[in-house]
């Protein structure tokens, strides 16, 4: 690809970044280094995750509100149905709006016990479409929802996944962010199925760094994503070689973005795992360049 082609692709490319909230003072320091490192890339938005069962709810809220107050970034707060009543969730939604947050990532969420069957709170939102509708009744938020190119592990069929996404969009969702999938053609087939079903919101591929390949494989097993043999082969013999794994992870992610661009995708959501330098390097390779960041308006 020529330099001019790279610039043209970059001009059409939008990125967003996902962070997880800190559990310790050291992790908080690392998170804010990551946020400051990536802020000059001018992402469309940045999101902050919830732990299983809403276990990081307060830290997520605090992080999102600090992003509003101290940066130029547009934060999106994760919100789940798990472990809270409808009134409690609605209170969180209103507090976000009052704090200046205008974007929520609405998710069903997972139970705190690993592998436990999902059980909605008896007085809570019973499903993601209900949660989306509740958010939109309270205020005019952008609402992102999840999508699964390889199918959700609890879904009875691929068709059921598509129908659930339709219900989320009918309830008011404004974009879908996909679970990571390393087989790029699955993203293309998924988008084709989504459009054929008449769902017209943006579908944004989720890009997962593979530096901690053992961890990536564990996540893939839990969420129903496949690991291609070619990717597994890349990491053979590198368990104790972090620096080489970082280089491979950057290469894999940048190549995936370029292949997805060839299928017509132009927006990408990076699951950063708070790894600022790796995410910055990937964005640099795909043609994004930092801009000077102005101080946030007080």
N, C-alpha and C positions, 0 to 999 in steps of 0.2 A: 504494500500500500504506500503511495507517495505521500509526501508531507502535506500537499494540498488536500488529498483525500482524507488524511487523518484529521486535519483541521475542520473539514466539512462534516465528518462524522461527529466530532466533538461538539460542534455547534448545534447538532440535532440531539445530543445526548443529555439526559437529565439523570441525576443520581440522588439517592437518599441513603441515609445511614441509620443503622440500628445499634443502640448501646444497651448494656444491662446496668442496673443500678448497683452502687458499691455496697459491700458488706463490712468493710473495714476502712479506717482512715487512709491506709496505703492504697487500697483499691479506689477510693474516692479521688485521691491525687492522680492516679493513673487515668481514671475516667476523664478528669478535666484537662489533663494533657492531651488526651485523644480528641476531645471536643475542640479545643483551641487549635490543634494541628489540622483538623479537617474543616473547620469553619471557613477558611479562605477559599475552599472549593465551591462555595455557594450551593450546597445541596438544596433540593426542592423542599425537603423537610428532614428532620431527624426524629427517630422514635426511641422510646425507652420502655423496656420490657417489664413484664410482671413475672414473678416466680410462680411455680405451681401452687394452686390453691390460693392465689393472691398473697403469697408469703412475703413478697417485697413491696406490698402496696404502698406503705408510707414512704419508703425510700424512693419508689418510682415517682410519687407525687412531688416529693421535695426536689428531686433532680429536674423534673419537667418545669417546675415553677422557677427554679434557679436559671434554667436555660432561657426562659422568657425574660427574666430580670437582667441577666448579665451578658447575653450574647445577641447577635443579630439573626440567629437561627430561628426557624419556625418549628417548634416541637410538636410531635404527635405522641399522645399518651396512650399506652396500652391499657385496656380495660376488659375485664373478664366477667363472666356470669357466676363464677365459682365462689362459694364461701361467703356470700353477702346477700342481704335482702334487697328487694327492689328499691326500698327507701334509702338504704345505705348507698347503693350504686348511684341513684339519682342525686344524692347529696354530693358525691364525688364529681359527677358530671357538671353540676352547677358551680362547684368550686373551681373547676378547670376554666369554665367560661369566664368567671369573675377574675381569674388570674391572667387572662389574656390568651389562653390556649384555644385554638380554633380547629383542631384536628385530633380525632381519636381513632386508634386502631382497636376495633371491636372484635373480641375473640371469645369463644366458648370457654377456653381454659382447661387445664388439667387438674385432676385431684392431687392433693398433697402427697398421697401415698403412691409411689412409683408403680405404674401399671394398673392402678385401681380403676374400676369401671366408673365412668362419669355419672355423677348424681347431681342434678340441679338443686340449688337451695330451695327448700319448700316455699319460702316467701320471696324468692328471687326471680330474675329473668330465666325462663326455661330453655332458651335457645339463642343463638347468635342473631337470627332475624328479629326476635323480640327485643334484644338489646339494641340493635341498630335502630329500630323504630322508636324505642324509648329515648335514645340519644337525640334523634331528630325532632322529637316532640318538645324537648327541653330547649334546644337552641340550634342554630343553623351551622352545625359543625360539618366539616369534611369528615367522612367516615371511611376508613380503609378496613378491608376484611381479608381473611386468608383464602387461599386457593391451592389446590393440590394436583400438580401435573401427573403424578403417579398414583393418585388416589389416597384419601385419608385411610389410615390403617383400620379404623372402625367402620368405614363406609361399606355398605353391602355391594356397591357397584360404582363404576366410573360415572354412569348415568345419574346415580343418586347424588354424587358430588356436584355434578353440573346443575342439577335441580336445586340443591341447597344454595349454590352460589346465586342462582336466579332469585331465590327467595330473599337472600341478603340484599341484592340490588333492588328488588321490588320494595324492600323495607326502607331503602334510602342510602345504601352504600354507594360511595362515589369512586372507589378504585378497589382493585384486588391485588394483593401481594402474594406471590407464590411461595410455597415451601421450596427449599433448594432442591434441585435435580441436576445431576451432572451429565445426563444424556440430553443434549440440547434439542434433539428432535422431539423429545417428549413435550418440551415447552411449545414447540410449533404446533404439534398435534392438539395439545390442550387448547391453545388459542383458537385454532380452527373450530374445535368443538364448541367453545364458548360463543364464538360469533355465530355459528350455525344455530345455536339455541336462542339467538336474539339478544344476547347480553352484550351491551356496547360500552361498558365502563373500561378505562385503561386496565390492562393486565400487566403487572410489573414483575419480571423475574427476580426471585431472591437469589443472591450470589453468596455462597458460603466459602470462607477461606478454609484451606485444608492443612494449615500448619500443624495442628495437633491432629494427625490423621487418625490415631486411635479414638480420640474423642469424637471426630467426625463420623466414624463408622458406628459408634454407639448411638449418636443422635440419629443417624440414618436408619438404624434398625428400629428405633422407637417410633419414628415418624413415617415409616414406610417408603423411604427413598432408597434407591438402589446405588451400589458402588460399582462402576464399570471396572472390568479387569485391568484396562490400561491405566486407570488411576491407582488402583491397588499396586500395580507393578512399579509405579513411580516411586513409591515409598519403601520398597523392600530394602532392608538393611540400614534404614535411616532413623531408627528409634532413638539413637543417642547423638544425632547430628541435626540440631535445631536450625542452624544457619542454612543448611542446604534445604531443609523442609520449607523454610520461609521463601527461598528463591523459587522453589517448585510451586508453592501455593500462589505466589504472585503471577507466575506464568500461566497456571491452570485457570485462574479467575479471569485474567485479561483475555486469554484465548476464548474462553466461554462467552464473554461479552461481545467479542468481535464476531463469533459465529451467530450469536443471537441477533446482532445488528443485521446480518445477512438475511435473517428471516423477517426483518421489519421491526424488531423491538428497538425502542429508543429511550426507554426509562429502565433503570436498574436500582434495586434495593440491596445494599450491602449489609450482611450480618457481620458487623465489624469485630465482634467479640472484644471490643475495646482495644483492638490492635491498630493504633493510628498509623504507624509507619507503613505497615503492610497495605492497608487500605489506600493510603496516600500514593504509594508506589503503583498500585493497580490503576488508580485513576489517572496517574501521570502517563502510564503506558497507553491508555485508551484515549489520550489527547486532552484531558482536562487540566487546566492550569489555574493556580491560585490567584485570587484578586485581593487587593488590600481591603481589610475589613474595617468598616467605620464603627465607632463606638455606638452601642445601643442607645436608643432614645430613652431618657429617664422617665 
